[in-house]
Amino acid sequence: MKMIQDFNFKGKRAIVRVDFNVPLDKTTFAVTDDTRIRGALPTIKKILADGGSVILMSHLGRPKGVQEKFSLKPVIPVLEGYLGLKIKFAPDCLKAAADASALKPGEVLLLENVRFYPEEEGKPILPDDATEEQLKAAKAELKIKQKELAKTLSSYADVYVNDAFGTAHRAHGTTAVIADYFDAENKM
């Protein structure tokens, strides 16, 4: 596996797993502590400075399906302030191929919360009274869908960068599984 400082991102689209799981104001949904966003800036800036484009993926909270209060939209103005760039936003991670392929060097695309998809964590959303058999079948199906999610996301980029060290140990779609779709020279 390569180190980011040894890689030249010129002309490359990099999909970067970041940790933007930041606290939001309960009323305004504004970011109240941007420490994690600032932590990702050196990686993002390195890619942009090299002449690459960036596709950011993160989770926020523990939503069960799509829940607006867990949207990553509040991160956009914070990122724009630090980077001095207009951040593009894809409201559906699995339908962002056109947005990703249209990126020019120096541009950034933020994908919506990856945990809006149960495939990300591999945890099925079932009723509380689900049987053990139903749970087992749902988990097996999600394993397959998790690979499909990772494959789709990997198709958006030339390079994978995991900058979410707090979640790197988890076998989630955007941490462990997606890395399988990049050769050793194109993941870090």
C-alpha positions in Angstrom: 0.0 0.0 0.0 1.3 3.4 -1.0 1.6 6.5 1.3 -0.2 9.6 0.2 2.9 11.8 0.2 4.5 9.4 -2.3 1.6 9.5 -4.8 1.1 12.0 -7.6 -2.7 12.6 -8.0 -2.3 14.7 -11.2 -5.2 14.0 -13.5 -6.6 11.4 -11.1 -10.0 11.2 -9.4 -9.5 10.1 -5.8 -12.3 8.7 -3.7 -11.5 9.5 -0.1 -13.2 8.0 2.9 -13.2 10.8 5.5 -14.7 11.0 9.0 -17.1 13.9 8.9 -19.2 12.4 11.8 -19.4 15.9 13.4 -21.8 17.3 16.0 -24.6 19.4 14.6 -26.8 22.1 16.3 -30.1 20.4 17.1 -32.1 23.5 15.8 -30.1 24.9 12.9 -28.1 21.7 12.0 -25.0 23.8 11.7 -21.7 22.1 12.4 -20.7 22.9 16.1 -17.2 21.3 16.1 -15.3 21.0 12.8 -12.2 19.3 14.2 -12.8 16.2 12.1 -13.3 18.2 9.0 -10.0 20.1 9.6 -8.3 16.8 10.2 -9.1 15.8 6.6 -7.9 19.0 5.0 -4.2 18.0 4.5 -5.3 14.9 2.5 -7.8 16.9 0.4 -5.4 19.7 -0.2 -2.6 17.3 -1.2 -4.8 15.8 -3.9 -6.0 19.1 -5.2 -2.4 20.6 -5.2 -1.2 17.7 -7.3 -3.9 18.4 -9.9 -6.4 15.7 -8.9 -10.1 15.9 -8.1 -11.7 14.6 -4.9 -14.8 12.6 -4.2 -15.5 12.6 -0.4 -17.5 9.9 1.4 -18.4 9.9 5.0 -21.0 8.9 7.5 -22.8 11.1 10.0 -24.5 9.5 13.0 -26.4 6.2 12.9 -29.4 6.7 10.7 -31.8 3.9 9.9 -32.3 4.7 6.2 -32.5 8.2 4.8 -33.0 10.8 7.5 -32.5 14.5 6.7 -31.2 15.2 10.2 -28.2 13.0 9.3 -27.4 14.6 5.9 -23.9 15.8 5.2 -25.2 19.0 3.6 -24.2 21.1 6.7 -20.6 20.1 6.1 -20.5 21.9 2.7 -20.2 25.5 3.9 -17.5 24.5 6.4 -15.5 22.8 3.6 -16.0 25.6 1.2 -14.7 28.1 3.8 -11.5 26.1 4.4 -10.9 25.2 0.8 -12.0 28.4 -0.9 -13.9 26.2 -3.5 -17.5 25.5 -4.4 -18.2 21.9 -3.2 -20.4 19.8 -5.5 -22.9 17.6 -3.7 -24.4 14.2 -4.8 -27.6 13.4 -2.9 -27.5 9.7 -3.8 -24.2 7.9 -3.5 -25.2 5.2 -5.9 -26.3 7.6 -8.6 -23.3 9.9 -8.7 -21.4 8.4 -11.6 -22.1 11.4 -13.9 -21.2 13.9 -11.2 -17.9 12.0 -10.5 -16.9 11.7 -14.2 -17.6 15.4 -14.8 -15.1 16.4 -12.1 -12.3 18.5 -13.4 -8.9 18.7 -11.6 -9.2 20.9 -8.5 -12.9 20.1 -7.9 -14.5 18.4 -5.0 -17.6 16.3 -4.8 -19.2 15.3 -1.5 -21.4 12.2 -1.5 -24.4 12.0 0.8 -24.1 10.1 4.1 -23.0 6.5 3.2 -24.9 5.2 6.2 -28.2 6.0 4.5 -27.5 2.6 2.9 -27.7 -0.4 5.2 -25.1 -2.0 2.9 -22.4 0.3 4.3 -22.4 -1.3 7.7 -23.8 -4.6 6.6 -26.6 -4.3 9.3 -30.1 -5.2 8.0 -33.0 -3.0 9.1 -35.6 -5.5 10.3 -38.5 -5.3 12.7 -37.7 -6.1 16.3 -39.7 -9.4 16.1 -37.7 -10.7 13.2 -36.7 -14.4 13.5 -33.1 -15.6 13.6 -33.7 -17.1 10.2 -34.9 -13.8 8.8 -31.8 -12.1 10.3 -29.4 -14.6 8.8 -31.0 -14.4 5.4 -31.0 -10.6 5.5 -27.3 -10.5 6.5 -26.3 -12.8 3.7 -28.2 -10.6 1.2 -26.5 -7.5 2.6 -23.1 -9.0 2.2 -23.7 -9.2 -1.6 -25.2 -5.7 -1.7 -22.2 -4.4 0.3 -19.9 -5.6 -2.5 -22.2 -4.0 -5.1 -22.1 -0.7 -3.2 -18.3 -0.8 -2.9 -18.0 -1.7 -6.6 -20.2 1.2 -7.7 -18.4 3.7 -5.5 -15.0 2.4 -6.7 -16.1 2.9 -10.3 -16.2 6.7 -9.7 -12.4 7.0 -9.1 -8.9 6.0 -10.1 -7.5 6.0 -6.6 -8.8 5.1 -3.1 -7.6 6.9 0.0 -8.8 6.0 3.5 -8.4 9.1 5.7 -11.0 7.9 8.2 -8.7 6.3 10.7 -11.4 6.1 13.4 -13.5 3.8 11.2 -10.6 2.1 9.3 -10.9 -1.1 11.5 -14.5 -1.7 10.6 -15.4 -4.1 7.7 -17.7 -1.5 6.1 -18.4 -1.0 2.4 -16.4 2.3 2.2 -13.5 1.2 4.4 -12.6 -2.4 3.9 -14.7 -3.7 1.0 -14.1 -0.8 -1.5 -10.3 -1.2 -1.1 -10.6 -4.7 -2.8 -11.6 -2.9 -6.1 -8.3 -1.0 -6.3 -4.8 -2.5 -7.0 -2.1 -1.9 -4.5 -0.6 1.0 -6.4 -3.9 2.9 -6.3 -5.0 2.6 -2.7 -3.6 4.2 0.4 
